[in-house]
């Protein structure tokens, strides 16, 4: 059975930002970089450069890196509200939105971007106005790339309209509108099927079908040309449960052929914009689209505003990472069922820093350029906090393949330039002088980073793999490399590898052993299953998540003899 571990790395500040109502402000590229949005525009960071900086920094993990600069800055006239890399990681969609100009999808070739360096968005992008002339409802509700076709994407506008686009990758022709649904459908959110063969569109309005007009809420399944395939009605399901009655769909993730994760909000007080939120696991069958559902109590919330957005991100084929924007204080890891009739399990809760809530999140992989086998990849996720900080985490497992998408694109080498040097008149994001504790290391000499790290190994940190840490008063999370196979290596034979590792002889018996199995915080907070017509999960029992975190701690079942440390990550202060 797989165990998942995590380690919080140093935060870094990327600038102030007025967060839009719906947004995606941080995105990870599979070719060794990530982007985030700030008041300065679009910021691109070299992942390896960041890992080297955090690995040699002597500050505690809950202290931010001082003055960590982006490698590329792309300015924009209009505010950037959404970023997303396509399935092969070579095209970056940057969506901008303003009342005067509407919403644009700007497509950037990633190779051209890193070659050009810092520039203006209009100089390097292919743009299309996706709002279509709506005057008051031009904002964006949702955006999604096809997971298998790198040239197809879909947008949902605040008007409720859905538009599906395609473009030639060589730029020989303009971006083409493949199809659309009108604003009367009142689309709320979309999600592609894992294999990209269909698109799920969650509607709250009316839809014209061959059998007449159908009324939402419902999930419409269509092919990549927006041709109807199936309808999953949600109205009766919502009305049958008091906690879901009159709910509005918010965010959607298509997890398997007949299952979805659906976030909903229920208005409590229209005057004060109070609302309750829930996340439902919706199940159907091949014979009937009538759904049944169960809610996750630890993903529900009571909010005093209508700005509701859940971030669902796949972690390999069988896990999903979830957080709630604006009020999210933790990131939840769900293990999806592999058989019909089973329910997802909460296997980990990662507490975020106390000085900021999650505003955006993404998950990605850093592949080894000298060894492209998936077993040597680093898995990480980024949270964009309300204080303007990016907070990264590493993830690991003794079954690493279970956390990886085996269809990752072939790695290319991006010539990412050195970090941007701020002018003397421009203040640094932290508005502080460079710290003497952060010593720069050459990108081409990882052995220097390893020597710096080993010199700084003076004090052992507590390492944890579950909800709590022994030093929880500081809310510092550490990374337990449970997969010794991917972390071990011969440091004398391959010093040029950026993902090479060294093995320490410190036994794990001296460290905390905390399991993150499903028994940690088992499946669901509420044992409530609403079934409209099918009974295929009636016999399944869900386990209540322990309220007392101490009850969630179990001894690790998998023996690990050594603590393995990546050479560019300093696990000690």
N, C-alpha and C positions, 0 to 999 in steps of 0.2 A: 504494500500500500504506500502511496506517495505521500511525502511530507513536504510542505512548503515553508521556506524561511525567507526572511527579508532583512534588509539593512538600510537604515536612513542615512543618506549622504548629506554633505553640507548644502544648505540653501544658498541661493545667490539672488541678488536683487536685479530685476530687469526694468524697473521704472513704474511710475504711477499710471493708472488707467481707470477711466470710467467704464465699468463693465456693462456691456449691452444686455438686453433682456434675454436674448438667446444667442449663444456664442460658442465657439471652439477656439481657444486662444493659445493652445500649445499642441504641437504635432511632431511626431518622431518619424524620421526618414530611415529606412533600413540600410542606407549606405553610409552611416556613421555621423549623422548630424541631427539636430532638431531645431525647430523654430518656435518662437513665442512672440506675442504681440505686446507692445508697450506704447507709451505716449510718443516715443521716438519713431515708431513704425514697426516693421517686421524685423525681428532679430534672429539671426542664424548662428548657432553655436556648434563647434566641433565637439562631438561626444568624447573622443579620446583626450582632447586637450582639457576638457572639464574633469575627467577622471584622474588625470595626472595632477591637476590642481588640488582636488579634494584629497588625493592620496598623500600629498606631502604637506598639507596644511596641519598645523599643530593645534588649531582651535578645536574645542569640543564640537561634537556633531550637531548640537543644537545652536551653534553659532554660524552665521552665514560667512561664505567666502568673501573676503574684502575685495571690492572693485574687480569682480570677474566680468571681463568685457566680451561682447559678442564678436564673432569673426566677420560678420557681414551685417550691415544695416540697410534696409530697403525702406525708403520714405514713401509716404502715400498722401495724396490730397485729402481723400475721404477716410473716415475711420475704418479700420480693419476689424471685422466682426467674426470671421471664420477662417480657419486654415485646415488643410487636409492634404496628405500625400495620396496619390493613386496607388493601385495595387502593385505596380512594379517600382514605386518609389522615385520615379524619374520626372513626374509632373506634380507640382505643388499648386493646389487651388487656393487662391487668396481672395476672399469675398469682402468687398467694401460696400458700405451703405451710408447714404446721407439723404436727407429730406429733399435737397435741391436736385440731386442727380440720380437718386434711386439706388438699386442694388446691382452691382457688377460682379461677375465671376471672372477673375484674372488668373490665367493659367501660365505658370512659370516653368520653363525647362530647367531642371535642377542643375544639370551640367553647365548650361549657359549662365546660370545664376552665380555659381561659385567661380566661374572664369571671369565674370564681369566685376565681381566684388560689390562693394556698397554702391547703390545707385537708386534711382527712383523707380517705383513700380511700373509706371507707364513706359519706361524704356525697355523693359525685358519681358513684358507679358502680352499674351493674346487675351483680349477682353471681350465679353459679351454682356449686354444689359439684360438681366434675367427678370426684372420686375415687370416688364411688359407694358408700362404706362400707367399702372395703378398710382393714384395720387396719394392717398392717405394710408394705404396698406402695403407699402413698398418694403417693409422690413422682412428679414429672413426668419423662418421658423425652423427649418431643418435642411441639411445637406448630406449627401452620401455618394461616395464613389462605388461603382460596381467592384466587388471583391475579386473578380476574375477578368473583367474587361477594362484595361487601363485607359480606355478612351470614352467611357460612358459615366455620366454622373446625373444626379437628380437633385432638384431644389424644391423646397416648399416655402411659399411666401405667406406673409401675414394675412393676405387676402383669402387664404385657403386653397389657392391654385397650386397645382403640381406641374412641373415642367421637366422633361427628360431630354438630355442633350448628349450629342456624340460629336467627336472631332477626329480628324486624321492626325496621327502622331507626328508626321513629318511637317505639319503646318502648311501643307499644300492647298488646303481648302479651309473655308471658314467653319466655325462651330455651328452645328446643325441642330435644330429643334426636332427631336424624333416624335414626340407626342406630348399631350398635356391633358389635365383634368381641370375643369372650370372651378371658379371660386365657390360655386354652390355646393361642391363636395365638402368644403371646409376641412381640408386635410390638416392634420395636426403633426404627424411625424411619419417617418419612413424607415424601412430596414430591408436590405437585400438578404436573400437566403444565403446560407454559408457557402453554397456552390455557385451563387450568382445567377442561377437559372430563372429566378423570379424575384419580384419586388413586392414587399408588403407595405400597403398604404393604409394608415389608420385614419378613418374619416369620422367626422361628427355631423356632416350635412347629408344631403340627398345625392343619390347616384342612380343614373338611368341604366337599366339593364335590359336584356332581351325579354325578361319576365315583368318588366314595369319598373316603377320607381321604388327603390329601397332606401330606408332612412337609417342613418347612423345613430349611435356609434357602431362601427364595424371595422373589420380588417379586410381590405380588398387585396387579393393576391393577383398580380398581373405578370405577364412575360416582359422581356426587355423592350417590347414595342407598345407596352401599356395595354395589351389585350387581356381581357378579364379571364382568370382561371378559376378563382374560388372566392367565396365570401364567407367570412367568419363573423356572425352577428354577436354583438356585445351588449345590446340593450337589456335583454332579459337577465343576463348575468349580472349587470350592474344593479338592476332594480331588486334582485333577489337578496341582496346583502345591504344592510343599513349603512355600513362603512363605505360602500361603493356607490350608493344611490346618487343619481344625477352627477356622476363623475365625468371629467373631461380627460381624454387621453393626452399624455404629455410626451413620452418618449417610448421607443419600441426597439426591441432586439429580437430578431428571428434566430432562435437557438438551434432548432432542428426541424425536420420536415413538418411536424404537426405541433410544435411548441413555440411559445413566445414569452419573453419578459416584457411586461407593459407597465409603465409608470402612469399613474392617474392622479388627478387632483380633484378635491371636492370642496366647493365653496361653502364657507361657514358663515361669513358675514360680508355681504356685498359692499356695505358702506365702508368698512375698514379693510377690505380685501383679504380677510383671513381665509385660509384654506388648509385642508388636511391632505396629505399625500400618502400614497401607498404604491408598492410594487407588487404586481401580480404575476404568477407563473401560470400561463394559460395553456391548456392542453386540449387538443382535438384528436380525431381519429381519421383514418383514411376513408372510412365509410360515412362519417357524419362530421360536418363542420361545427355542430353545436358544441360550445366550449364548456369546460370546467376550469376552475381557478382556485388558487390558494395564495394568500398574501404573506409577505415577509414583514413581521412586526418590527424587526430591527432596521428596516429600510423605510419606515413610515416617519412622518414629521408633521408638526403643526407650525405653519408659517404665517407671518403677519403681512404677507404681500403675495402677489400673484406671479412673481418671477420664479417659476419652478422649472428646473432642468436637471435631469438625471444623466449621468455619463455611464454608458454601458460599453465596456471594452473586452473583447475576447482575449483570454490568456491561454493560447493553444486551443485545441478543439473542445476541451472538456471543462474549462474554467472561464469565469467571467468576473471582471473587476467592476465594482459599482461605487459611485459616490454621488452625493446630492450637492448641487451648486448652492452657493450663498450661505448655507447653514451646515454644510457637511463638515463634521469634525473627525471623520474616520473614513477609511476605504475598506469595503467589504469584498472578500473573495468568495465566490460561489463555485461549488463543484456541480456541474450539470449531470443529470442522470444519463446513463448509457443504455438503459433499457426502458421500454414503455411502461407506464404505470408507476414509475418512481418519481421522487421529488428532488429538487436541488438541495444541497447542503451548504450551510455557512461553515467554511473551514478556517477562515482567518478574519480578524478585524485589526486593521492597522490604524493606530491613532495618529492623527495629524498634529503638527506643532500647535501649541496653545495660542500663538499670536496671529493666527490667520485661518480662515475657512477655505475649503476648496472652491475655486471658481471655474476650473477646467482641469482636464486630465487626459493623458494618453499613455499607451503602452507600446513598447518597441523592443527590438533586439539589436545588439551590437555584435556583428559577426567578426570572426578572426580572419584577417586578410591573408594570413599565411596558412591557415587551416580552416577551410570553409565547411567542415563537418558541423552539423548543428549542435553536437555535444559540447563544442567549445564556445558556444555563443553566450553572451551575457544578456539576460533579460532584465529590463528595468521599466519603471513607469515614472512619469512626471506629474506632479500636481502644481497647478498655478493657484497660489494663495491670494486671499483678499488684500494682504499687505503688499502685494507686488512682487513677492518672492516666488522663485521656482524651487520646489522641494523634490529632489529625486530620491528614488528608492531602488535598490537592487533586489531581485527575486531569484530564488534558487530552489532546487528540489532534488531529492535522491532519485527521482525519475524525470530527468530534465526534458526528455522528449515529450512528456505529457504537457509541458508548458509552452511548447513551440509549435508554430505553424510550419508544417513540413513543406509548404508551398512557397516559402520565402523566395523573393526574386534573387537572381544571381548577383552577387556582390560586385559592384564596380568601385574603382578608386576615384574619389572626388578630390581634386586639387584645392582643398579648402584653404583660403588665405589665412595669414596670421590675424590675431584679434585687432579690431578697430582701435586706433589710438585717438582718444578724445583730444580736442583742441584745448589750448590753455584757457580759453574763455568759457569752455563747456564744463559743467560740473559732472563729476562721476555719479553714477546712480546712487551710490551710498553716501556721497558727499563727504568722504573720509579719505585721509592719506593712505597710501599703500601700507599694509601691515608688514612688519619685518618677519612675521612668522610664516608668510607665504613666500616660498622660494621657487622661482621659475625653473622649469626643467625643459630641456630640449625635446621636441617631438621625436627626434631621430635617435635619442639616446635613452631608452627606457631603463638601462642599467643604472643611470644616474638617479632616476626616480626610486628605484629599489633601494639604492644605498641611502638616499635621504630618508626613506621610510624606516629602514632598519635602524638608522641612527636615532630616530625619534621614538622608537619603541621603549618607552619608559614605564608606562602604566597600562595594565590590562583593563579593558572595558568589559562590562557585562554584555553577554551576547544572548539574544532572545529570538525565539521563532514563533511567538504567538501574540496574544492581545496585550499582555503585560510585560513590563521590564522590571528587573530588580531595582533599578534606579529610576522608577517611574516619576519621582518628584521632579526630575529634569526632563522627562518625556523624550529621552534619547533612545532611539531604536538602533539595534546593531544587527549584523548579518551573520547568520550561522550557515556556512557553506556545507549543507548536508550532502551535496553531490561531490564526493571526493574525486570521482572519475574526471569530471570536467575541470576541476580546479587544480589537479596535480600536473606536474610537468618537470622536465629536466632543465633547470635554470642554467646549467653550464653549457648546454648544447644549442640553445635557441634564444639568445638574449635579444634578438631583433623582433620577437613576437610581442605585440602589444597586449595580448591576452594570455601570455605565459604566466605561470604561477610557481610559487614555492611552497613547500610543505614544512610546517613547524612541528616539533616533537611535543608540543603542549597537549596533554591528554584532555579529552572532553570531560573527564570526570571532575576536572577543576572548574568547569563552567556549568551554567544552568542548562538543564535538558528539559525542554518544554515542547510537547507534541503539538502539531497543528493538524492532526487528523480530524475527521468528521466528528469525533467525540468531543473535540475541543469546544465547539459551540455548534451543536448538531443542526438539524435541518431548518426548522421554521419556528418562529415565535408563536404563531397562531395555528392551532390544529383545526382550521376552518376550511373545509372543502365544499365548494358550491358546485353542484353538478346539474346541468340543465337536462341532459338526456342520456349521457353515457355514464357507465359505472366502472370504467376500467381502472380507476385508482381508488375505489372505495375501500379496498382492503389495506391501503398503505397508511401507516402511522407516521406522523411527523413528531419530532422531538423538540421540546421547548428549549430555546437558548437559555443557558444559565444566566440569572441576573447577577449573581456573585461571580466576578471574574476568577476568583481563586478556585472556584469549582470547575473552571474550564481547563485547568492545568493538569496534564498527565505526563507520565514519564515517557520518554522517547523509546519507541519499540525498535528502531533501527540502530544498531551499534555503530559508532563512528570512532575510529581510533586516533585520528589526528585532526587538528585544526588546520585547514588549508586556507592560505591567504593569497589573493591576487597581488602581484608585486607592485601594482600602482595604487592599491588601496590600503591605507594605513588603518588597521583595526585598533590601534592603541594611541592614546594621547600622551 
